[in-house]
Amino acid sequence: MADFAYNYGSKYLVDGTYDWLTDTFKVMLVASGYTADRDDDKVDDGGANDPVDHEYNGTGYTGGYAGAGRKTLGSKTATIDLANDRTNFDCADVLWSAIGPAGGNGDPTQLLQIKENATDDTNTDLITHHDFSVTTNGGDVTAQIADLFRLSTV
């Protein structure tokens, strides 16, 4: 699977439902059992292929709504790239300390940008999907983020 913005997530960013620079966004780690679909809307839609059903569950990572494994994105920016006719949306790299080894669902293979809302994952919106394959062995894991997503003007 490739990196992409979820259809609903991109709409929420463009129509002003969310403000990239001021709202709180997080990332979560998901194992290979999740088959990403651009039409997915929520972390937990009640189906068997929801991200919540495949969230990484190794030691040192607490998943689930408001879990400490879900990291808040910091130092968010939006910059114009005139040479490539796009706007780049970036943030600081994300660090998970001492996670792993992998739990019953395997190592993370995907990183999802989310917007937690209300009180649970049935209200948590999916924003972007990223391939992110790492072997967890109890060490630190860093997601080196260079332009988390882009908006092309062509």
BELFENFEN-V743739 format. One record per residue. PSI is psi in whole degrees, -180 to 180 (none if undefined). OMEGA is omega in degrees with one decimal (NA if undefined). NEAR is the number of other C-alpha atoms within 12 Angstrom. Layout:
PSI,OMEGA,NEAR / PSI,OMEGA,NEAR
This chain:
151,-178.3,17 / 173,173.4,18 / 138,178.6,23 / 166,171.5,29 / 135,174.1,33 / 146,-177.6,29 / -49,179.6,22 / -40,-179.3,26 / -43,179.3,34 / -37,177.1,31 / -45,-178.0,22 / -33,178.3,23 / -38,-177.2,29 / -37,-175.8,17 / 1,176.7,12 / 2,175.1,14 / -41,177.0,18 / 150,176.1,23 / 113,-176.4,21 / -41,-173.6,33 / -28,-174.0,19 / -25,-179.5,16 / 158,178.2,21 / 121,176.0,24 / 151,179.2,33 / 168,170.5,36 / 147,177.3,47 / 153,177.9,48 / 136,-176.6,51 / 141,179.9,42 / 175,-171.6,37 / -16,-179.1,28 / -20,179.8,23 / 123,173.7,31 / 106,-175.7,23 / 144,178.9,35 / 128,-178.4,26 / -23,-179.1,24 / -7,176.8,23 / 147,-175.6,32 / -45,-173.2,34 / 155,174.6,36 / -32,177.7,44 / 96,177.4,27 / 1,179.4,21 / 3,179.6,16 / -180,-178.8,16 / -13,-179.0,14 / 36,178.0,22 / 149,179.1,30 / -37,-178.7,43 / -31,-179.7,38 / -16,-175.1,27 / 14,179.5,34 / 139,-179.9,39 / 140,-178.0,43 / 35,176.6,31 / 170,179.9,31 / 146,179.0,25 / 1,178.6,26 / 115,177.6,34 / 109,-179.0,23 / -168,-179.6,29 / 167,-177.6,29 / 127,179.3,30 / 15,177.7,24 / 148,-177.3,23 / -18,176.8,22 / -24,177.5,31 / 114,-172.7,33 / 138,177.0,33 / 135,178.0,27 / 132,179.5,31 / 168,176.1,23 / 48,-177.9,20 / 140,178.1,27 / 160,171.4,22 / 118,-177.5,22 / 145,178.5,22 / 133,176.7,18 / 88,-175.6,16 / -35,-178.2,13 / -30,-178.3,12 / 9,176.8,14 / 56,-179.6,14 / 167,170.7,18 / 132,179.3,21 / 130,178.4,25 / 116,-172.0,29 / 168,176.0,25 / 172,178.7,28 / 154,173.6,22 / 156,-177.4,22 / 135,-177.8,29 / 131,169.0,26 / 126,-177.8,29 / 131,172.0,22 / 61,177.1,19 / 148,176.7,29 / 178,0.9,28 / 172,-176.2,24 / 145,175.1,28 / -159,-175.7,25 / -19,-177.3,18 / 9,175.4,22 / 177,-179.6,27 / 158,176.7,32 / 139,175.4,37 / -6,-176.4,33 / 146,174.9,33 / 125,-178.3,43 / 131,172.1,51 / 131,-175.8,43 / 165,173.2,45 / 103,178.8,40 / 131,-178.7,32 / 156,173.8,22 / -121,-168.9,12 / -4,-177.3,12 / 178,-176.2,19 / -12,175.8,29 / -13,177.1,25 / 7,-178.6,20 / 121,-174.5,34 / 142,172.5,43 / 130,-178.1,43 / -59,179.4,41 / 156,178.8,41 / 139,-180.0,38 / 135,170.9,35 / 135,-176.8,26 / 91,-176.4,29 / 125,-179.0,21 / 146,174.1,29 / 122,-179.5,22 / 133,-176.4,30 / 18,-177.9,20 / -5,178.5,20 / -176,177.6,20 / 148,176.4,20 / 129,179.0,27 / 131,170.7,23 / 108,179.4,31 / 107,-172.1,19 / 120,174.1,25 / 106,-176.5,18 / 83,-178.5,26 / -39,172.5,38 / 165,-176.4,31 / 150,174.4,27 / 112,-178.0,25 / 144,178.6,15 / 9,178.2,13 / none,NA,10
